[in-house]
Each structure stands twice: as structure tokens, then as C-alpha cells.
Amino acid sequence: MNKIPTTSPSSVGLTFGISAYLIWGFFPIYFKGLESVPPLQVVCHRIIWSALFLAILITLRRGWGEVAAAFSSRGNLLLLVTTALLIATNWLIFIIAVGHAEVLQSSLGYFMTPFVSVVLGVFRLKERLRRMQVAALVLAFIGVALITAQQSAPPWAALTLAATFGTYGLLRKVAGVDALAGLAVETFILAPAAAGYLAYAEIIGVAGFRHSGGGIATLLICSGLVTSLPLLLFAAAARRLRLATIGFLQYLTPTMHFLIAVLLYHEPFTAANLASFGFIWLGLLLYSLNVLSMARQPTK
């Protein structure tokens, strides 16, 4: 008898991972559609609708025990308060960058996130830098320095995106909370302040939800789904894929942001930009080779 072909966990994980990074990659287009709404209001809607979507999902999965456990642990709760503030800041800076035609900065920021993770690993986890990591960091620094020299100012949006997301990832690892429960706790922590701000905006007549048409309202409501879905897909992928594979997939999102910025929104991309990105891409190549080398080493 012929065996019925089965799908391997790695191929399923790859599908989940690519799907997650593709959704994140299209974020500039999605949130560009909300540029008529003040960025802080967009973030508040993203928090509230994410909290509602996650509450429904947790109820269906009977996962309130994990949420309660996260709230009951003082150490984890303090970490999740910090990660909640970090991810909200990251969302705000990203939405501001998209609204101000700075999608290239978002691309640069997420390309630089692995370097932030390396630096945090040295200072927070006392990890030793390998030669290839040092070379990668030097190349990334040169790339940022070139952009700073060209613009007469550091690329603050890109640096903030990289710093907040890199630190967020580290603290979430330290917290050791399930991805779904962790994001739920973060949005539940932020939801009261977000609801209060939106209520205030409604009172003074500047709320974007009721005064911007049905299309904008739909995008705001669906922001909860598009925020939560890729995270759940990523969590499912991470359980099935090697770390090295995840490491390579993570470049898909900033690459899409880069292409959207240059090809769709026609943001200026000069020779100086090419040189800056070139150094950072070369640094990422060394970083990726280092990850691949470590993954191939036999475990002791």
C-alpha cells in the first residue's frame, strides 16, 4: 500500500512563519490607510481591539489560567508592564513614520533589530561576542553613521524601533510567558489608558473613529486582528522551526518595507542611502553566517 503523504512539522512551521512575516511586511500599506487618524488614536484602537480579540480567543481556548498566572506573579507582571510600554512605543513610532513618509526608516529599524539583540545579550545576559558578531556590529555602526552624516541627525525613528523591539524581545524571553497570554496581558494593562484617551478625544470632538467614515472605522476595528494574528502564527512557527530558520525569515518584513517605500511610495533613495543600507546588509550577512555556524555546531 502507498503511504498517505503527511506534512512535516518543519514545512507547516515554515508556512506559519512566512505568513506571519508577510502580514507584518504589509503593515505600511495597512496603516497608511489610517494616516487621517492621529497616530496616538490609532495605537489606542489597536490596543483595545487587540484586547477584545484576544479575550475572545482565550475564552475559546480556555486559556484564562495562563493569563491569571501572569497577573499573579509580581516579577512577571512588572516585566509585562515594561514590555507593554515598549511595544506601545514601537507601534506609535512605526505609525508616525508611515504617516510621515518614512517607511524606509521603519525598514532600517527592523533590519537593525538583530544588532540590538546582540548588544543586549552582551550587557544583559553576559554573552561573549564572537569575531564575526563584532565585525557585523562595526559595519552596522558605519551604516548608521553614514545616514547621520547625510541627514545631519541620527535616524531616530529607526533607532527607536530597533531599540524598543529588541528590548521587548529580550524581556519577553526573560518573562517566559506564553505568546498569546503575554500579548493579552500587555493589551489588558494598556486598555484602560487607551479607552480613557479615546473617550477624551470623543468628548472634545477630535475622535477619528466616528468622524472619518466607515472604511476608516473598519480598518481601526480590524487592527486588533492584524496585530494579533501574525504573533500567533509566529508563535506556532517558533515551536516547529530551528532558531536559524527563524533568524533568516525575520529579514522578510524589513525587506518588504524597503520595497514598499522605494517602489510603491517612491521615497527618496540616494546613493548615500544605498551605501548606508549596504553596510547594514553586509553586517546582517555576517550576523546570519554566524547564526548558521552556531546552529551547525554539535550540542554538548
N, C-alpha and C positions, 0 to 999 in steps of 0.2 A: 504493500500500500504506500502511496505517496504521502509524505508528511505534509500536514497543513502548515504553510509558512506563517511564522509568528514574527511580530515586530519586536526587535531588540530594545531593551531599556535605553541604550545609548541613542538609537535613532529617534525614539519618542522624545527623549530629553533634548536632542538637537532641534526637533520641531518646536518644542516648547520654548527653548532658548532663543531661536531665531525669531519666533513670533513675538516674544517679549521685547527684544531689541528693535524689531521693525516698528512696533507700536510706539516705543519711545522715540524712534527716529522720525516719525511723522508728527511729533508734538509741535514743532514750529508752525506747521500748517494749521493744526487744530487751534492752537492758542492765538495765531494770527487772526483767526476769525472772531476773537474776543477783544481785539485791540480797542474797540469803542468803550469797553468797560474798564474802569480804573483797576490797575493791577492788584491792589490790595483786596478789592472786592472779588476779583477772580480767584485769588488764593482762598479767601473765606468760603466762597461757594465750593471750591474744590475740597476743602476740609469737611464741610457739612455734608455734602452729597456722598463723599467717600465714607464718612462715619455711618451714614444711613445704609449705604450699600453693604458695608462690611458687617453691620449689625444684623442685617437680613441673612447674609451668607453664614455668619457664625451661628445664628439660630438654626439654620437648615443643617449645618454640620455638627450641631450640638457641641460647640467649642467654647462655651462661656466659662468652663472651668479653667482653661488656659488664660483667658482674659482676667479672671478673678485672681489667679495665682500671680500674674504680673503686677496687679494692683496691690496685692497683699505683701509683696516683697519690697521693703523700703529701698534697698540698693538698686534693684531693677527699675523701680518706679522713678527714682532720681535720674537714672540713665535714660529712661524713655522720655522724661520731661525734656532732657537736654537734646535727645535725638529729634523730638517733636519740633523744638525751636529751630534746630539745624535744617530739617527738611522743609519747614515752612519758609525759612530764609532762602533756601535753594530754589524753591518754587517761585518765590517773589522775584528774585534776581533774574531767573530764566524768563519769566513773563515780561518783565521790564525790558530785558534785552531783545526779545522778539518784537515787542511793541515799538522799540526804537531802532528797528532795522539793524540789529547787532547779532544776528543768528551766527555769524562767524565767531563771535566771542563765545557763544554757548558751545560751539563745536570745539574751539580751543580749550575751553574749560574742562569738557569731558574727556578730551584727549589727554589732558594733564592729570586727571584724577589718579591714574596708576602711580605717578611720581609722588603725589601726596601720600598715597598709601605706603610707599616705600619709606618716605621720611618719617611718617607716623610710626611705622614699625620699628625704626631705629630708636626714636625717642620714647615711645610708649611701651613697646614690647622688648626693647633692648636687643633687637636683632642686629646682626653684623652685616654690613654692606659688602657685597661681592664686587670685584673689579668691574664687571660688566654693568652692575647697577650704578656704580659711581660714574662711569662713562655716560650712561643714559641720563643721569641727573645733570651732569655738566652740559650735555647737548640741549636738554630742555631749558636750562638756565640761559644758555646763549640765545635760544629761540625767543624766550620772554624778554630778554634784554634788547634784542633787535626790534621787537614790537614797541617796547617802551621808548627806544630812541626815535623810532619813526613817528610815534604819536605824541611824544614829549610827555607821556604819562603812562604808568603801568596799565595793563589791560585788567582793570579792577573787576569787571563783571566775570571774566574768565577765571581770574584767580579766586574770587569768592565762590563761584560754582564748584571749582575743583576742591577748595578747602572745606566747604560745607559738606559736599557729598563724600569726600574721602574720610572726613572725621565721622560722619554719620555711619558709614560702613564699618569703621573700626569699632565704634561704641555699640552698634547693634550686634557685632560678633561677641563683644565682652558681655553684653546683657544676656545672650543665649536664649532669647525668646523667639518662639515660632514666628515666621514672617507674617502670617495672617493676624495672629493675636497682637504682635508688636505694632503693626500699622494701625490696627483697630484702637489700641490703647493710645497711640500718638494722636490720632484724629479725635478720640474722645476727650483727650486732655485739651486740645486746641479748640474744640467745637464751641464751648460756652463763650469764649472771647470772640470767635468768628461770628457767632449768632448775634452777640451784642453789637459788634461793629456794623453788621448788615442792618440791624434794627435801627441803629442811629442814622445810617445812610438813608434809610427809608423815611425816617421822621423829617430829616432836613431836605428831602426831595432829590437826592443825588443817586439813588439806588439804580443800578444798571439792569436789575432783573425784570422789573415791570415796565421800564421805560425804553427798552431797546428792541422790542419786537419778539415774536415767537421763536425765530431762529436763534437769537442770542440766548433766550431763556432755555431752549433745548440744549444748546452747547454747554451752558452752565450746569444744568442738571446732569448731563452725561459725563461731565468732567470727573464725577465720582467713579464712574465705571472705567474710564480710560486711565485713571490714576491707579485703581486697584488691580485691574485685570493683568497688566504686564508684570506687576510684582508677584502675583500668584503663579503666572506662567514661569517666571524666573525661578521662584522657589521650587517648583516642580522640576525644572531643568537642572537646578543645582544638585538635587538628590540623585540624578541619574548620570551626570556628566563629570568628567575629570576637571580639576581646577584649571589645568592648562587650556582645555577646550573653552571653558567659560571666559578665560583670560583673552582668548582670541576673538570670541564673539562680542566682547564689550566694545570693540572698535567699530562695530556696525553702526551704532547710534550716532557717534560724533561724525562718522563718515557721511551718513545721510544728512545730518545737519549742515555739514560743509557743502555738499552738493546742492541742497535746497537753497542755501544762502547765495551761492555763486550762480547756479543755473536758473533757479526759479525767481528769486528776489533780486538778482543782479547786484548784490552788494559788491563794493569795490574790492578787487583782489589784485594788488600790485605785485611788482617783482619783490619788494621788501616783504610783503605778506608771504610770498612763496618761500623766500629764504627763511623766514621765521618758522613757518609751518614745517619746512624741510628739516630744520634742526630737530624739531619736536618729533616728527615722524621717524627720523633716524634714531632718536633716543628711544622711541617706542619699539623700533625693530630690535634694538639691543635688549630692551626690557623683555620683549617676547621671547627672544632666543634664550635669555637667562631663565625664564619660566619653563620653557621647553626642556632646557638642560636639567633643571631641578626635578622636573616631572619624570625624566628618564632614569634618574638615579635610583638604584635599588633601596628600598626602605630597610632600615636596620631593626 
